[in-house]
Amino acid sequence: MMTIDHTFLAPAAPVGLCPRKASAQALLQPGFPPVPCFCRPARPDETGAIPDDYRTRHPIVISEGPTTLDLPVSSGDTHLTTGMKDTIRGFGQSFSASGAGVMQVQVPHGSYNAGAASVIGGQVRRTLTEAGIPARSVLMTGYAANPNGDAAPIRLSYVATKAMTDQCGQWPADLTDNTFGNKNWYNFGCASQNNLAAQIANPSDLIAPRAMTPIDATQRAGVIADYRGESSSGTTTTTTTTTSN
């Protein structure tokens, strides 16, 4: 993501005369007007950038938080589709890579699709175990759903450490209160920070770099041999270029 630095450049002061230099020039060259010079007095109210920064208001922090996946289930479903199975396997891979210990499979009850969700919930557990998730790591639970609402989903969730920011959409002040400060609004940059945090696969990369992988000696020798114009056996190869008139 390219970060744009929104800077506020103060207007340059008009070209004037340096009092000390002007007096010196007047003494050295009598009868001639002082030569203009590019000097300007220091202004304490000038600044080179906007004082508020969206990275300060919406910092990316590493914290413990839930990761969820909602699987829609209709009242007439009897089995998982191929696409839903692939989605469940992908979520299981993320669970294994996170280091979390328990994944919850929450099946709704009390809704009009509760019967179908109960059947699909068992298939979800079986799909996870077939993908390599230990059965002891899958915890089947339930939650109360609204009987008059939409179809309640089956929710898969686990708690792990991840990069996150605060919630967007906060407007603590009116935008029209201060329109002369040339400052961005409070919610500015929050979506960009959230998108950046969501793309971080390993939150530990924000703390310290990873260890270097060992070199590939065979690949290195081949690259050096190609650079020197040598074959893999050590003999020098000659490249002949022919041109046709």
C-alpha positions as CSV (number, residue, x, y, z in Angstrom):
1,M,0.0,0.0,0.0
2,M,1.4,3.4,-0.9
3,T,1.1,5.9,1.9
4,I,0.5,9.5,0.8
5,D,2.0,12.1,3.0
6,H,-0.5,14.9,3.2
7,T,1.7,17.9,3.9
8,F,0.8,21.5,4.5
9,L,3.4,23.8,3.1
10,A,3.4,27.3,4.5
11,P,3.5,30.1,1.9
12,A,6.9,31.5,1.3
13,A,7.6,34.9,2.7
14,P,8.1,37.7,0.2
15,V,11.5,38.5,-0.9
16,G,12.8,41.4,1.2
17,L,15.9,43.1,2.3
18,C,18.2,41.8,5.0
19,P,18.7,44.7,7.4
20,R,22.3,43.9,8.3
21,K,23.4,43.0,4.8
22,A,21.6,46.1,3.3
23,S,23.3,48.5,5.6
24,A,26.7,46.9,4.9
25,Q,26.1,47.1,1.1
26,A,25.0,50.7,1.5
27,L,28.2,51.6,3.2
28,L,30.4,49.8,0.6
29,Q,28.5,51.2,-2.4
30,P,27.4,54.7,-1.7
31,G,24.8,56.1,-4.1
32,F,23.5,52.7,-5.1
33,P,20.4,51.1,-3.6
34,P,20.8,48.0,-1.5
35,V,20.8,44.6,-3.4
36,P,17.8,42.4,-2.6
37,C,18.6,39.2,-0.8
38,F,16.6,36.1,-0.1
39,C,16.1,36.2,3.7
40,R,12.9,35.9,5.7
41,P,12.3,36.0,9.5
42,A,11.4,32.8,11.2
43,R,7.8,32.2,11.9
44,P,6.9,30.1,14.9
45,D,3.5,29.2,13.5
46,E,4.9,27.5,10.3
47,T,4.8,23.7,10.1
48,G,5.9,21.2,7.5
49,A,3.1,18.6,8.0
50,I,-0.3,18.2,9.4
51,P,0.1,17.5,13.1
52,D,-2.5,14.8,13.2
53,D,-1.6,11.4,11.7
54,Y,-4.0,8.6,10.9
55,R,-1.4,6.0,11.9
56,T,-1.5,7.5,15.4
57,R,-5.3,7.6,15.6
58,H,-5.7,4.1,14.1
59,P,-2.5,2.1,15.0
60,I,-2.1,-1.5,14.0
61,V,-1.6,-3.5,17.2
62,I,-1.0,-7.2,17.9
63,S,-3.7,-8.5,20.1
64,E,-5.8,-11.5,20.9
65,G,-9.0,-11.6,18.8
66,P,-11.6,-14.0,17.3
67,T,-11.5,-15.3,13.8
68,T,-14.9,-16.4,12.5
69,L,-16.5,-18.0,9.5
70,D,-20.2,-18.1,9.0
71,L,-21.7,-20.9,6.8
72,P,-25.2,-20.2,5.5
73,V,-27.7,-23.0,5.9
74,S,-31.2,-23.2,4.5
75,S,-34.0,-25.2,6.0
76,G,-33.8,-27.7,3.2
77,D,-30.1,-28.4,3.1
78,T,-29.1,-32.0,3.6
79,H,-25.3,-32.0,2.9
80,L,-22.4,-29.7,2.4
81,T,-21.6,-28.5,-1.1
82,T,-18.2,-28.9,-2.7
83,G,-17.5,-25.2,-2.4
84,M,-18.5,-25.1,1.3
85,K,-16.1,-28.0,2.0
86,D,-13.3,-26.2,0.3
87,T,-14.0,-23.1,2.4
88,I,-14.0,-25.2,5.6
89,R,-10.7,-26.8,4.7
90,G,-9.2,-23.3,4.0
91,F,-10.4,-22.1,7.4
92,G,-8.9,-25.3,9.0
93,Q,-5.6,-24.5,7.4
94,S,-5.7,-21.0,8.9
95,F,-6.5,-22.5,12.3
96,S,-3.5,-24.9,12.1
97,A,-1.2,-22.1,11.1
98,S,-2.4,-19.8,13.9
99,G,-1.3,-22.1,16.7
100,A,-4.8,-21.9,18.4
101,G,-5.8,-24.9,20.5
102,V,-9.6,-25.1,20.1
103,M,-12.0,-24.4,17.2
104,Q,-15.7,-23.9,18.1
105,V,-18.4,-25.0,15.7
106,Q,-21.5,-23.2,16.9
107,V,-24.8,-24.7,15.6
108,P,-28.0,-22.5,15.9
109,H,-31.0,-23.8,17.8
110,G,-34.5,-22.3,18.0
111,S,-34.5,-21.1,14.4
112,Y,-36.5,-22.5,11.6
113,N,-33.4,-24.0,10.0
114,A,-32.2,-25.6,13.2
115,G,-32.9,-29.2,12.0
116,A,-30.8,-28.8,8.9
117,A,-28.1,-27.0,10.8
118,S,-27.8,-29.9,13.2
119,V,-27.2,-32.3,10.3
120,I,-24.8,-30.0,8.5
121,G,-22.9,-29.3,11.8
122,G,-21.8,-33.0,12.0
123,Q,-20.6,-32.9,8.4
124,V,-18.6,-29.7,9.2
125,R,-16.9,-31.6,12.0
126,R,-16.1,-34.5,9.8
127,T,-14.7,-32.3,7.1
128,L,-12.4,-30.6,9.6
129,T,-11.1,-33.9,10.9
130,E,-10.5,-35.2,7.4
131,A,-8.5,-32.0,6.7
132,G,-6.1,-32.9,9.5
133,I,-7.7,-31.1,12.4
134,P,-7.6,-33.3,15.6
135,A,-11.0,-34.3,16.8
136,R,-10.2,-33.1,20.3
137,S,-9.6,-29.6,18.9
138,V,-13.1,-29.3,17.5
139,L,-15.6,-28.2,20.1
140,M,-19.3,-28.5,19.1
141,T,-21.5,-25.8,20.8
142,G,-24.8,-24.1,20.1
143,Y,-26.3,-20.6,20.3
144,A,-29.8,-19.3,20.5
145,A,-31.1,-17.9,17.2
146,N,-34.1,-15.8,16.4
147,P,-37.0,-18.0,15.2
148,N,-38.5,-15.2,13.1
149,G,-35.3,-13.9,11.6
150,D,-33.2,-14.9,8.7
151,A,-31.5,-18.3,8.3
152,A,-29.0,-18.6,11.2
153,P,-25.6,-19.7,10.0
154,I,-23.2,-22.3,11.5
155,R,-20.3,-20.3,12.9
156,L,-16.8,-21.5,13.1
157,S,-14.5,-19.5,15.3
158,Y,-11.2,-19.7,17.1
159,V,-9.2,-17.2,19.2
160,A,-5.6,-16.3,18.2
161,T,-3.1,-13.5,18.1
162,K,-3.5,-11.3,15.0
163,A,-2.9,-7.8,13.8
164,M,-5.9,-5.5,14.2
165,T,-7.0,-1.9,14.5
166,D,-9.9,-0.1,16.2
167,Q,-13.4,-0.1,14.8
168,C,-14.0,2.3,11.9
169,G,-17.0,4.6,11.5
170,Q,-16.4,6.7,14.6
171,W,-17.2,10.4,14.3
172,P,-16.5,12.1,17.7
173,A,-16.6,15.6,16.3
174,D,-18.5,17.5,13.7
175,L,-16.6,18.1,10.4
176,T,-17.9,21.7,10.3
177,D,-16.6,22.7,13.7
178,N,-13.1,23.5,12.3
179,T,-12.7,24.0,8.6
180,F,-9.7,26.3,8.7
181,G,-7.2,24.0,10.4
182,N,-6.5,21.9,7.2
183,K,-6.7,18.7,9.3
184,N,-8.1,15.4,8.2
185,W,-11.2,14.0,10.0
186,Y,-11.0,11.4,12.7
187,N,-12.1,8.5,10.6
188,F,-9.6,9.3,7.9
189,G,-7.3,6.4,7.1
190,C,-9.1,3.9,9.3
191,A,-10.2,1.6,6.4
192,S,-6.7,1.6,4.9
193,Q,-5.2,0.6,8.3
194,N,-7.8,-2.2,8.6
195,N,-7.1,-3.5,5.1
196,L,-3.4,-3.5,5.8
197,A,-3.8,-5.4,9.1
198,A,-6.0,-8.0,7.4
199,Q,-3.3,-8.7,4.9
200,I,-0.7,-9.6,7.5
201,A,-0.5,-13.4,7.6
202,N,2.0,-13.6,10.4
203,P,1.7,-10.9,13.1
204,S,5.1,-11.7,14.3
205,D,6.6,-10.0,11.2
206,L,5.6,-6.7,12.8
207,I,7.8,-7.5,15.8
208,A,11.0,-9.0,14.3
209,P,12.1,-10.4,10.9
210,R,12.2,-14.1,10.2
211,A,15.4,-16.1,10.1
212,M,17.1,-16.5,6.7
213,T,16.6,-19.7,4.9
214,P,19.8,-21.7,3.9
215,I,21.3,-21.0,0.6
216,D,20.8,-23.4,-2.4
217,A,24.4,-24.3,-3.3
218,T,23.4,-26.0,-6.6
219,Q,21.3,-23.0,-7.7
220,R,24.1,-20.6,-6.8
221,A,26.7,-22.6,-8.7
222,G,24.5,-22.7,-11.8
223,V,23.9,-19.0,-11.7
224,I,27.6,-18.2,-11.4
225,A,28.5,-20.7,-14.2
226,D,25.9,-19.0,-16.5
227,Y,27.3,-15.6,-15.6
228,R,30.9,-16.8,-16.5
229,G,29.7,-18.5,-19.7
230,E,30.6,-21.9,-18.4
231,S,28.7,-25.1,-18.6
232,S,27.8,-27.3,-15.7
233,S,30.9,-29.5,-16.3
234,G,33.2,-26.5,-16.0
235,T,34.1,-26.1,-19.7
236,T,33.7,-22.7,-21.3
237,T,30.9,-22.4,-23.9
238,T,31.2,-20.1,-26.9
239,T,28.1,-18.4,-28.3
240,T,28.1,-17.8,-32.0
241,T,25.8,-15.2,-33.5
242,T,25.1,-15.3,-37.2
243,T,23.6,-12.4,-39.1
244,S,22.0,-12.7,-42.5
245,N,22.2,-10.0,-45.1
